[in-house]
């Protein structure tokens, strides 16, 4: 009996050491930036995450993006789909983005029971001011037709009016 115990005990310890560790973060931040859509004259935050571990069905990601104009944070909630390894968070449109200024983003991963599984805090810094965008969208509609408010009689103006920050 002792002989079997001497063989089984090290074998059991070796197998226990092979178990996957738990408690690691289920999502990893893989990208963050501002997206300036010149044609449609808007800017948004874009944050990407990658699933590092399986999450329970019904898990959601809640993000809060600092509002560049001040005031309440812009919020977003996205459901996590177990078979999609990437999570893309795009904020509502923002205005008054300033070059080289860091803006805060807070992300909470919330399980189906409402418990917080992970928290991520990061900052997004733009390489350009929002003043590079036109004041009005250059195109409208699903066919990207020229915006008649910008292109009078179908002709481009001598100078495009650029976006201005109202704050």
N, CA and C atoms as an extended XYZ file, in Angstrom:
501
Properties=species:S:1:pos:R:3:atomname:S:1:resname:S:1:resid:I:1 pbc="F F F"
N         0.823       -1.187        0.000 N   UNK     1
C         0.000        0.000        0.000 CA  UNK     1
C         0.871        1.257        0.000 C   UNK     1
N         1.922        1.250        0.828 N   UNK     2
C         2.817        2.399        0.870 CA  UNK     2
C         3.489        2.621       -0.475 C   UNK     2
N         3.764        1.524       -1.159 N   UNK     3
C         4.411        1.606       -2.460 CA  UNK     3
C         3.506        2.343       -3.445 C   UNK     3
N         2.198        2.016       -3.447 N   UNK     4
C         1.249        2.684       -4.328 CA  UNK     4
C         1.073        4.143       -3.943 C   UNK     4
N         1.052        4.420       -2.659 N   UNK     5
C         0.918        5.794       -2.169 CA  UNK     5
C         2.121        6.619       -2.593 C   UNK     5
N         3.292        6.031       -2.524 N   UNK     6
C         4.516        6.729       -2.924 CA  UNK     6
C         4.499        7.052       -4.413 C   UNK     6
N         3.818        6.247       -5.226 N   UNK     7
C         3.732        6.490       -6.671 CA  UNK     7
C         2.569        7.432       -6.977 C   UNK     7
N         1.420        7.235       -6.345 N   UNK     8
C         0.228        8.025       -6.643 CA  UNK     8
C         0.314        9.464       -6.145 C   UNK     8
N         0.945        9.691       -5.014 N   UNK     9
C         1.025       11.047       -4.467 CA  UNK     9
C         1.796       11.987       -5.400 C   UNK     9
N         3.003       11.650       -5.871 N   UNK    10
C         3.677       12.550       -6.818 CA  UNK    10
C         2.912       12.703       -8.131 C   UNK    10
N         2.237       11.633       -8.587 N   UNK    11
C         1.451       11.706       -9.810 CA  UNK    11
C         0.272       12.666       -9.638 C   UNK    11
N        -0.409       12.604       -8.505 N   UNK    12
C        -1.529       13.508       -8.224 CA  UNK    12
C        -1.052       14.952       -8.139 C   UNK    12
N         0.090       15.186       -7.513 N   UNK    13
C         0.638       16.542       -7.430 CA  UNK    13
C         1.018       17.063       -8.813 C   UNK    13
N         1.570       16.218       -9.654 N   UNK    14
C         1.937       16.624      -11.008 CA  UNK    14
C         0.696       16.988      -11.822 C   UNK    14
N        -0.358       16.206      -11.703 N   UNK    15
C        -1.597       16.498      -12.419 CA  UNK    15
C        -2.244       17.783      -11.915 C   UNK    15
N        -2.185       18.022      -10.634 N   UNK    16
C        -2.753       19.248      -10.064 CA  UNK    16
C        -1.994       20.467      -10.573 C   UNK    16
N        -0.721       20.335      -10.795 N   UNK    17
C         0.082       21.455      -11.293 CA  UNK    17
C        -0.255       21.789      -12.736 C   UNK    17
N        -0.831       20.860      -13.468 N   UNK    18
C        -1.183       21.088      -14.872 CA  UNK    18
C        -2.506       21.829      -15.039 C   UNK    18
N        -3.245       22.038      -13.970 N   UNK    19
C        -4.537       22.693      -14.069 CA  UNK    19
C        -4.363       24.146      -14.502 C   UNK    19
N        -5.324       24.658      -15.300 N   UNK    20
C        -5.302       26.041      -15.761 CA  UNK    20
C        -5.560       26.966      -14.589 C   UNK    20
N        -4.750       28.018      -14.513 N   UNK    21
C        -4.948       28.997      -13.442 CA  UNK    21
C        -6.235       29.760      -13.701 C   UNK    21
N        -6.932       30.117      -12.655 N   UNK    22
C        -8.145       30.923      -12.788 CA  UNK    22
C        -7.878       32.287      -12.163 C   UNK    22
N        -8.729       33.214      -12.446 N   UNK    23
C        -8.598       34.530      -11.845 CA  UNK    23
C        -7.923       35.543      -12.749 C   UNK    23
N        -7.433       35.112      -13.920 N   UNK    24
C        -6.839       36.062      -14.850 CA  UNK    24
C        -7.919       36.917      -15.497 C   UNK    24
N        -7.523       38.053      -16.043 N   UNK    25
C        -8.483       38.941      -16.695 CA  UNK    25
C        -9.036       38.292      -17.959 C   UNK    25
N       -10.359       38.305      -18.135 N   UNK    26
C       -10.953       37.664      -19.308 CA  UNK    26
C       -10.771       38.475      -20.601 C   UNK    26
N       -10.580       39.799      -20.493 N   UNK    27
C       -10.395       40.639      -21.679 CA  UNK    27
C        -9.073       41.384      -21.593 C   UNK    27
N        -8.458       41.580      -22.748 N   UNK    28
C        -7.197       42.323      -22.820 CA  UNK    28
C        -7.388       43.491      -23.782 C   UNK    28
N        -6.956       44.669      -23.380 N   UNK    29
C        -7.014       45.856      -24.224 CA  UNK    29
C        -6.006       45.688      -25.361 C   UNK    29
N        -6.480       45.777      -26.609 N   UNK    30
C        -5.582       45.597      -27.747 CA  UNK    30
C        -5.446       46.834      -28.620 C   UNK    30
N        -6.315       47.822      -28.448 N   UNK    31
C        -6.211       49.025      -29.261 CA  UNK    31
C        -7.095       50.135      -28.740 C   UNK    31
N        -6.652       51.377      -29.002 N   UNK    32
C        -7.439       52.548      -28.594 CA  UNK    32
C        -7.003       53.732      -29.438 C   UNK    32
N        -7.989       54.491      -29.932 N   UNK    33
C        -7.683       55.664      -30.746 CA  UNK    33
C        -8.945       56.484      -30.977 C   UNK    33
N        -8.737       57.670      -31.546 N   UNK    34
C        -9.854       58.470      -32.034 CA  UNK    34
C        -9.952       58.227      -33.535 C   UNK    34
N       -11.194       58.140      -34.027 N   UNK    35
C       -11.434       57.984      -35.454 CA  UNK    35
C       -12.101       59.264      -35.933 C   UNK    35
N       -11.491       59.902      -36.927 N   UNK    36
C       -12.046       61.110      -37.529 CA  UNK    36
C       -12.586       60.735      -38.905 C   UNK    36
N       -13.906       60.822      -39.075 N   UNK    37
C       -14.531       60.514      -40.356 CA  UNK    37
C       -14.731       61.838      -41.089 C   UNK    37
N       -13.829       62.108      -42.023 N   UNK    38
C       -13.826       63.389      -42.726 CA  UNK    38
C       -15.068       63.558      -43.597 C   UNK    38
N       -15.486       62.508      -44.287 N   UNK    39
C       -16.653       62.613      -45.172 CA  UNK    39
C       -17.930       62.947      -44.426 C   UNK    39
N       -18.092       62.329      -43.228 N   UNK    40
C       -19.331       62.530      -42.475 CA  UNK    40
C       -19.176       63.545      -41.341 C   UNK    40
N       -17.992       64.110      -41.177 N   UNK    41
C       -17.718       65.198      -40.231 CA  UNK    41
C       -18.022       64.833      -38.778 C   UNK    41
N       -17.507       63.675      -38.334 N   UNK    42
C       -17.646       63.326      -36.927 CA  UNK    42
C       -16.409       62.586      -36.441 C   UNK    42
N       -16.268       62.542      -35.115 N   UNK    43
C       -15.173       61.811      -34.480 CA  UNK    43
C       -15.764       60.890      -33.420 C   UNK    43
N       -15.096       59.762      -33.177 N   UNK    44
C       -15.507       58.822      -32.127 CA  UNK    44
C       -14.266       58.226      -31.483 C   UNK    44
N       -14.442       57.728      -30.264 N   UNK    45
C       -13.437       56.878      -29.638 CA  UNK    45
C       -13.601       55.485      -30.252 C   UNK    45
N       -12.504       54.734      -30.397 N   UNK    46
C       -12.565       53.340      -30.808 CA  UNK    46
C       -11.619       52.554      -29.913 C   UNK    46
N       -12.172       51.587      -29.183 N   UNK    47
C       -11.397       50.748      -28.264 CA  UNK    47
C       -11.648       49.298      -28.646 C   UNK    47
N       -10.571       48.505      -28.750 N   UNK    48
C       -10.725       47.092      -29.062 CA  UNK    48
C       -10.178       46.246      -27.924 C   UNK    48
N       -10.868       45.134      -27.680 N   UNK    49
C       -10.503       44.188      -26.628 CA  UNK    49
C       -10.469       42.791      -27.235 C   UNK    49
N        -9.688       41.915      -26.631 N   UNK    50
C        -9.627       40.522      -27.071 CA  UNK    50
C        -9.974       39.621      -25.906 C   UNK    50
N       -10.807       38.604      -26.176 N   UNK    51
C       -11.179       37.648      -25.129 CA  UNK    51
C        -9.985       36.733      -24.858 C   UNK    51
N        -9.550       36.699      -23.607 N   UNK    52
C        -8.433       35.857      -23.204 CA  UNK    52
C        -8.914       34.586      -22.501 C   UNK    52
N       -10.142       34.609      -22.052 N   UNK    53
C       -10.728       33.468      -21.348 CA  UNK    53
C       -12.220       33.453      -21.643 C   UNK    53
N       -12.836       32.286      -21.590 N   UNK    54
C       -14.283       32.215      -21.841 CA  UNK    54
C       -15.065       33.021      -20.804 C   UNK    54
N       -16.119       33.648      -21.268 N   UNK    55
C       -17.001       34.430      -20.391 CA  UNK    55
C       -18.384       33.801      -20.406 C   UNK    55
N       -19.105       33.892      -19.291 N   UNK    56
C       -20.461       33.319      -19.252 CA  UNK    56
C       -21.392       34.031      -20.225 C   UNK    56
N       -22.330       33.277      -20.767 N   UNK    57
C       -23.327       33.847      -21.671 CA  UNK    57
C       -24.119       34.909      -20.908 C   UNK    57
N       -24.321       36.053      -21.536 N   UNK    58
C       -25.039       37.146      -20.888 CA  UNK    58
C       -24.107       38.209      -20.320 C   UNK    58
N       -22.791       38.042      -20.483 N   UNK    59
C       -21.832       39.037      -20.012 CA  UNK    59
C       -21.903       40.271      -20.900 C   UNK    59
N       -21.790       41.449      -20.291 N   UNK    60
C       -21.785       42.709      -21.041 CA  UNK    60
C       -20.558       43.531      -20.670 C   UNK    60
N       -20.218       44.449      -21.577 N   UNK    61
C       -19.146       45.404      -21.340 CA  UNK    61
C       -19.801       46.775      -21.277 C   UNK    61
N       -19.517       47.514      -20.218 N   UNK    62
C       -20.024       48.884      -20.075 CA  UNK    62
C       -18.835       49.825      -20.125 C   UNK    62
N       -18.910       50.786      -21.041 N   UNK    63
C       -17.802       51.730      -21.208 CA  UNK    63
C       -18.282       53.145      -20.948 C   UNK    63
N       -17.413       53.918      -20.321 N   UNK    64
C       -17.652       55.354      -20.119 CA  UNK    64
C       -16.496       56.099      -20.752 C   UNK    64
N       -16.823       57.011      -21.672 N   UNK    65
C       -15.832       57.799      -22.387 CA  UNK    65
C       -15.922       59.242      -21.894 C   UNK    65
N       -14.780       59.811      -21.534 N   UNK    66
C       -14.770       61.213      -21.099 CA  UNK    66
C       -15.313       62.075      -22.225 C   UNK    66
N       -16.208       62.991      -21.885 N   UNK    67
C       -16.800       63.890      -22.862 CA  UNK    67
C       -15.846       65.067      -23.079 C   UNK    67
N       -15.270       65.217      -24.277 N   UNK    68
C       -14.328       66.310      -24.516 CA  UNK    68
C       -14.917       67.704      -24.312 C   UNK    68
N       -16.243       67.844      -24.401 N   UNK    69
C       -16.861       69.144      -24.172 CA  UNK    69
C       -17.153       69.388      -22.699 C   UNK    69
N       -16.855       68.402      -21.851 N   UNK    70
C       -17.167       68.489      -20.426 CA  UNK    70
C       -18.517       67.839      -20.174 C   UNK    70
N       -18.962       67.892      -18.945 N   UNK    71
C       -20.260       67.300      -18.626 CA  UNK    71
C       -20.179       65.806      -18.402 C   UNK    71
N       -21.331       65.165      -18.464 N   UNK    72
C       -21.437       63.731      -18.175 CA  UNK    72
C       -20.677       62.902      -19.200 C   UNK    72
N       -20.136       61.789      -18.742 N   UNK    73
C       -19.427       60.864      -19.626 CA  UNK    73
C       -20.400       60.262      -20.635 C   UNK    73
N       -19.877       59.890      -21.794 N   UNK    74
C       -20.660       59.208      -22.815 CA  UNK    74
C       -20.613       57.715      -22.499 C   UNK    74
N       -21.750       57.049      -22.529 N   UNK    75
C       -21.786       55.647      -22.113 CA  UNK    75
C       -22.174       54.740      -23.268 C   UNK    75
N       -21.757       53.491      -23.127 N   UNK    76
C       -22.015       52.485      -24.136 CA  UNK    76
C       -22.067       51.135      -23.447 C   UNK    76
N       -22.980       50.272      -23.877 N   UNK    77
C       -23.047       48.912      -23.345 CA  UNK    77
C       -23.120       47.940      -24.513 C   UNK    77
N       -22.256       46.928      -24.478 N   UNK    78
C       -22.208       45.911      -25.525 CA  UNK    78
C       -22.247       44.524      -24.912 C   UNK    78
N       -23.008       43.643      -25.521 N   UNK    79
C       -23.060       42.247      -25.090 CA  UNK    79
C       -21.828       41.525      -25.631 C   UNK    79
N       -21.289       40.608      -24.839 N   UNK    80
C       -20.157       39.786      -25.265 CA  UNK    80
C       -20.711       38.500      -25.853 C   UNK    80
N       -20.255       38.151      -27.037 N   UNK    81
C       -20.654       36.894      -27.658 CA  UNK    81
C       -19.508       35.905      -27.501 C   UNK    81
N       -19.763       34.743      -26.903 N   UNK    82
C       -18.698       33.793      -26.587 CA  UNK    82
C       -17.841       33.360      -27.775 C   UNK    82
N       -18.424       33.251      -28.971 N   UNK    83
C       -17.648       32.777      -30.103 CA  UNK    83
C       -17.014       33.896      -30.932 C   UNK    83
N       -17.087       35.136      -30.483 N   UNK    84
C       -16.395       36.244      -31.149 CA  UNK    84
C       -15.229       36.679      -30.270 C   UNK    84
N       -13.998       36.445      -30.725 N   UNK    85
C       -12.836       36.727      -29.879 CA  UNK    85
C       -12.538       38.218      -29.691 C   UNK    85
N       -13.039       39.075      -30.551 N   UNK    86
C       -12.772       40.515      -30.466 CA  UNK    86
C       -14.026       41.257      -30.007 C   UNK    86
N       -13.799       42.310      -29.229 N   UNK    87
C       -14.870       43.192      -28.783 CA  UNK    87
C       -14.489       44.594      -29.239 C   UNK    87
N       -15.365       45.245      -29.994 N   UNK    88
C       -15.096       46.589      -30.498 CA  UNK    88
C       -16.080       47.548      -29.842 C   UNK    88
N       -15.547       48.589      -29.211 N   UNK    89
C       -16.364       49.607      -28.558 CA  UNK    89
C       -16.157       50.928      -29.283 C   UNK    89
N       -17.228       51.451      -29.868 N   UNK    90
C       -17.160       52.751      -30.538 CA  UNK    90
C       -18.134       53.685      -29.836 C   UNK    90
N       -17.617       54.809      -29.380 N   UNK    91
C       -18.421       55.760      -28.615 CA  UNK    91
C       -19.428       56.461      -29.508 C   UNK    91
N       -20.400       57.135      -28.885 N   UNK    92
C       -21.218       58.078      -29.657 CA  UNK    92
C       -20.292       59.181      -30.193 C   UNK    92
N       -20.787       59.952      -31.154 N   UNK    93
C       -19.989       61.035      -31.733 CA  UNK    93
C       -19.530       62.007      -30.650 C   UNK    93
N       -18.308       62.507      -30.812 N   UNK    94
C       -17.749       63.481      -29.870 CA  UNK    94
C       -17.329       64.737      -30.617 C   UNK    94
N       -17.266       65.835      -29.892 N   UNK    95
C       -16.782       67.098      -30.451 CA  UNK    95
C       -15.742       67.688      -29.515 C   UNK    95
N       -14.979       68.630      -30.025 N   UNK    96
C       -13.968       69.376      -29.259 CA  UNK    96
C       -12.767       68.525      -28.846 C   UNK    96
N       -12.430       67.500      -29.615 N   UNK    97
C       -11.240       66.695      -29.325 CA  UNK    97
C       -10.004       67.555      -29.564 C   UNK    97
N        -9.109       67.561      -28.587 N   UNK    98
C        -7.877       68.360      -28.673 CA  UNK    98
C        -6.668       67.451      -28.849 C   UNK    98
N        -5.754       67.858      -29.696 N   UNK    99
C        -4.527       67.122      -29.949 CA  UNK    99
C        -3.684       67.018      -28.676 C   UNK    99
N        -3.116       65.836      -28.448 N   UNK   100
C        -2.168       65.556      -27.356 CA  UNK   100
C        -2.784       65.626      -25.958 C   UNK   100
N        -4.091       65.730      -25.847 N   UNK   101
C        -4.733       65.739      -24.533 CA  UNK   101
C        -5.268       64.340      -24.250 C   UNK   101
N        -4.902       63.739      -23.117 N   UNK   102
C        -5.430       62.406      -22.793 CA  UNK   102
C        -6.872       62.486      -22.287 C   UNK   102
N        -7.717       61.587      -22.798 N   UNK   103
C        -9.113       61.486      -22.387 CA  UNK   103
C        -9.327       60.123      -21.733 C   UNK   103
N       -10.035       60.099      -20.621 N   UNK   104
C       -10.212       58.889      -19.812 CA  UNK   104
C       -11.309       57.983      -20.374 C   UNK   104
N       -11.027       56.676      -20.353 N   UNK   105
C       -12.005       55.654      -20.728 CA  UNK   105
C       -12.027       54.612      -19.611 C   UNK   105
N       -13.212       54.296      -19.103 N   UNK   106
C       -13.375       53.290      -18.060 CA  UNK   106
C       -14.285       52.185      -18.605 C   UNK   106
N       -13.831       50.937      -18.456 N   UNK   107
C       -14.569       49.792      -18.979 CA  UNK   107
C       -14.831       48.814      -17.842 C   UNK   107
N       -16.067       48.342      -17.741 N   UNK   108
C       -16.435       47.330      -16.745 CA  UNK   108
C       -16.991       46.117      -17.471 C   UNK   108
N       -16.468       44.946      -17.129 N   UNK   109
C       -16.998       43.683      -17.651 CA  UNK   109
C       -17.923       43.139      -16.568 C   UNK   109
N       -19.197       43.001      -16.903 N   UNK   110
C       -20.219       42.628      -15.926 CA  UNK   110
C       -20.848       41.292      -16.319 C   UNK   110
N       -20.840       40.356      -15.382 N   UNK   111
C       -21.404       39.028      -15.612 CA  UNK   111
C       -22.915       39.052      -15.642 C   UNK   111
N       -23.530       37.941      -16.033 N   UNK   112
C       -24.995       37.876      -16.125 CA  UNK   112
C       -25.695       38.077      -14.788 C   UNK   112
N       -24.992       37.828      -13.689 N   UNK   113
C       -25.579       38.026      -12.357 CA  UNK   113
C       -25.418       39.463      -11.860 C   UNK   113
N       -24.783       40.328      -12.668 N   UNK   114
C       -24.572       41.726      -12.284 CA  UNK   114
C       -23.258       41.972      -11.575 C   UNK   114
N       -22.499       40.923      -11.295 N   UNK   115
C       -21.206       41.074      -10.625 CA  UNK   115
C       -20.125       41.522      -11.590 C   UNK   115
N       -19.229       42.357      -11.102 N   UNK   116
C       -18.136       42.878      -11.925 CA  UNK   116
C       -17.048       41.819      -12.041 C   UNK   116
N       -16.713       41.452      -13.291 N   UNK   117
C       -15.696       40.449      -13.551 CA  UNK   117
C       -14.320       41.075      -13.784 C   UNK   117
N       -14.316       42.314      -14.302 N   UNK   118
C       -13.056       42.992      -14.612 CA  UNK   118
C       -13.305       44.476      -14.772 C   UNK   118
N       -12.298       45.277      -14.444 N   UNK   119
C       -12.336       46.721      -14.679 CA  UNK   119
C       -11.083       47.114      -15.447 C   UNK   119
N       -11.252       47.988      -16.428 N   UNK   120
C       -10.130       48.490      -17.216 CA  UNK   120
C       -10.239       50.005      -17.245 C   UNK   120
N        -9.151       50.676      -16.912 N   UNK   121
C        -9.085       52.132      -17.052 CA  UNK   121
C        -7.916       52.443      -17.966 C   UNK   121
N        -8.170       53.320      -18.930 N   UNK   122
C        -7.120       53.702      -19.864 CA  UNK   122
C        -7.354       55.141      -20.306 C   UNK   122
N        -6.446       55.645      -21.106 N   UNK   123
C        -6.586       56.986      -21.671 CA  UNK   123
C        -6.367       56.896      -23.171 C   UNK   123
N        -7.085       57.742      -23.908 N   UNK   124
C        -6.926       57.823      -25.352 CA  UNK   124
C        -6.474       59.248      -25.665 C   UNK   124
N        -5.404       59.349      -26.446 N   UNK   125
C        -4.848       60.647      -26.819 CA  UNK   125
C        -4.895       60.775      -28.334 C   UNK   125
N        -5.408       61.892      -28.814 N   UNK   126
C        -5.531       62.115      -30.247 CA  UNK   126
C        -4.253       62.739      -30.807 C   UNK   126
N        -3.944       62.394      -32.049 N   UNK   127
C        -2.795       62.991      -32.721 CA  UNK   127
C        -3.214       64.207      -33.554 C   UNK   127
N        -4.507       64.563      -33.487 N   UNK   128
C        -5.007       65.710      -34.246 CA  UNK   128
C        -6.160       66.371      -33.495 C   UNK   128
N        -6.345       67.673      -33.743 N   UNK   129
C        -7.512       68.385      -33.218 CA  UNK   129
C        -8.711       68.098      -34.109 C   UNK   129
N        -9.890       68.232      -33.541 N   UNK   130
C       -11.095       68.016      -34.327 CA  UNK   130
C       -11.293       69.122      -35.358 C   UNK   130
N       -10.541       70.186      -35.252 N   UNK   131
C       -10.657       71.278      -36.218 CA  UNK   131
C       -10.224       70.859      -37.624 C   UNK   131
N        -9.683       69.656      -37.791 N   UNK   132
C        -9.343       69.167      -39.136 CA  UNK   132
C       -10.586       68.703      -39.892 C   UNK   132
N       -11.705       68.541      -39.175 N   UNK   133
C       -12.942       68.080      -39.804 CA  UNK   133
C       -13.727       69.243      -40.402 C   UNK   133
N       -14.475       68.971      -41.464 N   UNK   134
C       -15.357       70.017      -41.982 CA  UNK   134
C       -16.496       70.275      -40.998 C   UNK   134
N       -17.082       71.458      -41.063 N   UNK   135
C       -18.178       71.823      -40.165 CA  UNK   135
C       -19.439       71.005      -40.459 C   UNK   135
N       -19.652       70.622      -41.706 N   UNK   136
C       -20.821       69.837      -42.107 CA  UNK   136
C       -20.351       68.619      -42.901 C   UNK   136
N       -21.154       67.584      -42.870 N   UNK   137
C       -20.829       66.376      -43.634 CA  UNK   137
C       -20.704       66.720      -45.120 C   UNK   137
N       -19.697       66.140      -45.767 N   UNK   138
C       -19.491       66.399      -47.190 CA  UNK   138
C       -20.434       65.570      -48.054 C   UNK   138
N       -20.918       64.462      -47.501 N   UNK   139
C       -21.822       63.586      -48.235 CA  UNK   139
C       -23.044       63.279      -47.380 C   UNK   139
N       -24.126       62.902      -48.040 N   UNK   140
C       -25.366       62.541      -47.341 CA  UNK   140
C       -25.965       61.309      -47.989 C   UNK   140
N       -26.760       60.589      -47.207 N   UNK   141
C       -27.501       59.456      -47.729 CA  UNK   141
C       -26.677       58.206      -47.931 C   UNK   141
N       -27.372       57.111      -48.239 N   UNK   142
C       -26.697       55.827      -48.392 CA  UNK   142
C       -25.784       55.767      -49.618 C   UNK   142
N       -26.010       56.638      -50.601 N   UNK   143
C       -25.185       56.643      -51.808 CA  UNK   143
C       -24.020       57.616      -51.737 C   UNK   143
N       -23.813       58.221      -50.562 N   UNK   144
C       -22.748       59.214      -50.385 CA  UNK   144
C       -22.838       60.321      -51.442 C   UNK   144
N       -24.054       60.848      -51.614 N   UNK   145
C       -24.252       61.969      -52.533 CA  UNK   145
C       -23.653       63.231      -51.919 C   UNK   145
N       -23.237       64.157      -52.768 N   UNK   146
C       -22.678       65.421      -52.274 CA  UNK   146
C       -23.732       66.139      -51.440 C   UNK   146
N       -23.305       66.690      -50.319 N   UNK   147
C       -24.204       67.426      -49.433 CA  UNK   147
C       -24.537       68.763      -50.097 C   UNK   147
N       -25.824       69.015      -50.412 N   UNK   148
C       -26.177       70.267      -51.087 CA  UNK   148
C       -25.918       71.510      -50.228 C   UNK   148
N       -25.813       71.340      -48.898 N   UNK   149
C       -25.497       72.484      -48.045 CA  UNK   149
C       -24.030       72.898      -48.184 C   UNK   149
N       -23.189       71.988      -48.633 N   UNK   150
C       -21.757       72.272      -48.794 CA  UNK   150
C       -21.421       72.558      -50.253 C   UNK   150
N       -21.964       71.748      -51.145 N   UNK   151
C       -21.683       71.878      -52.574 CA  UNK   151
C       -22.848       72.610      -53.243 C   UNK   151
N       -22.790       73.932      -53.256 N   UNK   152
C       -23.852       74.754      -53.862 CA  UNK   152
C       -23.821       74.574      -55.379 C   UNK   152
N       -24.969       74.291      -55.957 N   UNK   153
C       -25.095       74.043      -57.396 CA  UNK   153
C       -24.146       72.943      -57.860 C   UNK   153
N       -23.818       72.003      -56.960 N   UNK   154
C       -22.950       70.883      -57.319 CA  UNK   154
C       -21.476       71.209      -57.367 C   UNK   154
N       -21.113       72.461      -57.037 N   UNK   155
C       -19.709       72.883      -57.108 CA  UNK   155
C       -19.110       72.984      -55.715 C   UNK   155
N       -17.849       72.605      -55.609 N   UNK   156
C       -17.142       72.701      -54.334 CA  UNK   156
C       -16.885       74.158      -53.993 C   UNK   156
N       -16.984       74.507      -52.710 N   UNK   157
C       -16.684       75.879      -52.321 CA  UNK   157
C       -15.175       76.156      -52.431 C   UNK   157
N       -14.814       77.418      -52.502 N   UNK   158
C       -13.398       77.786      -52.571 CA  UNK   158
C       -12.681       77.352      -51.294 C   UNK   158
N       -13.376       77.469      -50.151 N   UNK   159
C       -12.825       77.043      -48.864 CA  UNK   159
C       -13.926       76.335      -48.082 C   UNK   159
N       -13.596       75.168      -47.538 N   UNK   160
C       -14.545       74.447      -46.700 CA  UNK   160
C       -14.552       75.058      -45.312 C   UNK   160
N       -15.748       75.221      -44.743 N   UNK   161
C       -15.862       75.676      -43.368 CA  UNK   161
C       -15.433       74.514      -42.478 C   UNK   161
N       -14.549       74.782      -41.515 N   UNK   162
C       -14.027       73.742      -40.656 CA  UNK   162
C       -14.775       73.734      -39.330 C   UNK   162
N       -14.757       72.567      -38.658 N   UNK   163
C       -15.427       72.404      -37.376 CA  UNK   163
C       -14.808       73.318      -36.327 C   UNK   163
N       -15.655       73.828      -35.468 N   UNK   164
C       -15.209       74.688      -34.365 CA  UNK   164
C       -15.754       74.123      -33.072 C   UNK   164
N       -14.985       74.309      -32.025 N   UNK   165
C       -15.420       73.871      -30.706 CA  UNK   165
C       -16.202       74.984      -30.050 C   UNK   165
N       -17.409       74.682      -29.573 N   UNK   166
C       -18.269       75.713      -28.990 CA  UNK   166
C       -17.961       76.003      -27.542 C   UNK   166
N       -17.045       75.238      -26.917 N   UNK   167
C       -16.790       75.494      -25.496 CA  UNK   167
C       -15.666       76.447      -25.262 C   UNK   167
